[in-house]
Amino acid sequence: MIARAGCGAYAGGSVLLNDRQRQRGSSRKETSMTATKARNTVGTDTAAPSAKLLQKDQAYTAIKQFLFREEDTRSYFSERFLAAELDMGLASVRSAVERLRSEGIVESIPKAGIRLPQITHEEIMDFFEVRLVIEPYIAQQVAHQVTAEQCKELKELIEAQKLAARERDTLTYHKLDLAFHDCMARIHGNQEMVRTLQQLGDKMYRLSRRIHQRQVEHLSVNALQHEKVVLAICNGRPEEASDAMRTHLVWGRNHTLDPEGRLERSVL
């Protein structure tokens, strides 16, 4: 299979870095990645049809970002609250909420509102089982086909992760984490695998935050695991790359299910 894309093709646009990181990254040249601000501004609902469609998409993104940022699976948020909180039209909010509900991202209670559903033990196991089938294979294949330019992009992405980890910037790190795994799939070039991982992206983001918000020091561990994968790939060691990715995913699964490491200590 021919390598057909690089990290610049990351779905969702540029990786988001905060102002402080952009200033430091620019002055110290720690990364050449383009950084942009997330934009949640939405217009009124009295625009042309094409503008209304754009507003609905913006509302969908803004509400999902708000819910993921709060990560509150106990509180319900009404449509009117979301419209006021995010300064959006109620019609756009209702359309976005219906879309989120149909995709299973939120659950709703009549007269109460919407909330993020709990992620069950079984869902976590299923989530990592799929990734353990796909991603070690991707890492192995990428090691056979990666170009020097793609290696450069991957290494720049790792440096950006290490910077976010040092600054304990969990929000930026989560975005870079998603970017890394998406980038690997895009370099491999199998579009079905790319789409499958993108469909897992929302859950990946929530679970990643669950791990790292409780123990921020895990950010550095995670970045080093990514770096091992990249070094194996760029040194042309496919089996080592596959093993490193598998180790990384098993670590993520174990720490998601047991973030305090109680089970591991009980075995020891």
Helices and strands as residue ranges (DSSP letters): G 7-9, H 19-28, H 49-70, H 79-86, H 90-102, E 107-109, E 113-115, H 121-145, H 148-166, H 170-188, H 191-199, H 201-214, H 218-234, H 238-257, H 262-267
